[in-house]
Amino acid sequence: MVILSAFCYLVKKYRRCHSIKDLQINEQIRDREVRLIGADGEQVGIMATKEAQKIANDKRLDLVKVAPNARPAVCRIMDYGKYKYEMQKKEKEAKKNQKIINVKEVRLSPNIEEHDLNVKAKQAIKFLKNEDKVKVTVRFRGRELGHTELGREVLKDFAEKTSEVGVIEKRAKMEGRNMIMFLSPKKSQ
């Protein structure tokens, strides 16, 4: 029983090494032979993993498996902590440069008055100027559902009022009791 559970633990540990994102380092590398790349980037050659590990230990660096699918696997001698820190720094920088797009919603009804439509259009223009997308929803209640063409006309009129700063990304489409249209900001050139 104890031997079986220890075996299962080893099998799970071995499988986990292949499924996680982090690279295998030092004793986690189970290949017999590896193609070794030195700390300076020069190609050392194909050798036993234990030999490569010994070379890395002599230089007080880590042996890192960089190409696990290659035959034989490619390992590199490097400072793993420093490498991991650099990668985290790059990821953080990439996240910082991402543009977050928000979707704002404007709700209308099929029998909306002209002034109310203008107020909603001004609100949508403000959203579009802030580089946000706008989801325009016309809600149908009761017998209004039989006159969806009125909602389509309202959305068409709304799109014309906001055409200076926005373009239709997705045309008007029924979803349940609502008719939905998406507007996105015009590309400034």
N, C-alpha and C positions, 0 to 999 in steps of 0.2 A: 504494500500500500504506500509506504513512504517512498520507495524507489519510483513507483508510478507517478506520484504527485510531483516529485523532483523532475522527472522526465517531462511532464506536462508543462512545468514552469519553464524549463529550458526551451521547449518548442515554442511556447508563447513569447518568450523573450526574443528568440531568434526571428520570429515572424514580425514582431513589433519593430525590430530594427529596419525592416524593409518598408514598413508602411508609414513611418513618421517622416516628417519633412527634413529633420536634421540629418546631416551627413554622419556616416559611421566613422568613428575615430578609434585609434589605438587598438585595444583588445576586442572591440566590437567587430572588427574585420575578421571574417572567418575563411576567406579564400586562401588557397595554398600558395598561389603565385599572384604577384601583382606587378604592374608596370609602374615603376617609381619615377616621380618627377621631384627633383631636388628643391631646396628652399629658394634657390636663385632662378628656378624655372627651367634648368637644364635637364635633359632626359638622362636618367641614370641607367635604366634598362629594366629587364624582367628579372625578378628575383623572388625568393621565398618571403612570405609575409613576416616571418620571425626576423629575418635579416634586415628587412626594411624597417621594422619596428626598432631594432637595435640601433640602426643608423639615426633614426629620429630621436631616440633616447640620448644618444651621444651628443647630439646637437641641442638637447633640451627643448625639443619641439614636438609637435604631434604629427602622427601619421593619419591623414584624412583621405577617405575614399571619395573621390570627386566624380568618377564615372563608373557607377556600379554595374551598368549593363554591358560595358565593353568586355571583351575577352582577350587577355586577362584584364581584370578590373584595374582602373587607373587610380593610383594613390599619390598624394602629394605631401611633402613635408612642409608644415607651416605652423604658425602659432594660431591654434584654433580659436582661442578666446578673442584675439585681436580680429581675426577674420569674421567671427560672429558679430562682434561689435560694429565693424564696418558695414556688414550687411543690414543690421538693424538701423544704422544711421541712414543708409540709402533708402530703405523702406519708409522711414519717417519723412525723409525729404520728398519722396514721391507722393506720399499722402498729403503733404503740405501743399503741393502744386496742383492737386486735384480740384476741379471745379464742381461744387455741389449744386445740383439743379433741384430747385423746389417746385412743387406743383401746387398752385393756389386754385381754389374752386370758387366759381361764381354761380349762384343758383338763380334761375329765372322761372317764370310760369308762362304758359302759352298765351295768356291774356294780359300781359304786362303793359302798363302805360308807357308812352313815349319818354316822359321825363324820367321815370324809374329806370328805363332801359339805358338812358344816357348816363345816369349816375353809376349804374353797374359797369358800363363801358369805360367810364373814366377810371373806375377802380381797377379794371382789367388792364388798362393802358399803364397805370402806375406799376402793376405787377410785371408787365412785359418790359418796361423800362429798367426794372431791377433784375433783368435776365432770368425771370422765373417763367415757367410754363403755366398756362391757365387752362383749367378744365371747366368748360361751360356746360351746365346741366339745366335742362328744362324738365321740371317735374309735372307729371300729368296726374290729376286726381279725378276719380269718378268718371263722369261722362266725357271729360276732356280727352280721355284715351282714344275716343272715336275720331278725334280731329288732330291727328299727329302732324298734319300738313301745316297747322298753325304754329306748332313748335319749330318746325323746319324753317318757316318764314322768319320767326323771331331769331333763330340762330344765324340765318343768312344776313339779316339786318345787323345783328351784333358783330358779325365778322367784318362787315363793311365799315362799321364805326371804328373798329380797332385795326383796320388794314394799314394804317400809317406805321405802326410799330410792331405789328404781329402778322403772322401768316398761319393759315390753317394747316395743322400737322396731321390731324385725323378728322375726316369729315363726320358730319352728324350721323349718329347711329343709335338705334333703339336698344336699350338694355333694361328689360323689365318694364317698369313704369316711367323710366327716365330716358330722355334723349340726350346723348353726350357728344360733345365736340371738344377737341384739344387745339389750343393755339400756342404757338411758340414764338419767341422774339425773332425779329428779322436780323439777319447777319449784317453787322455794320462793316462796310468796306470803304 
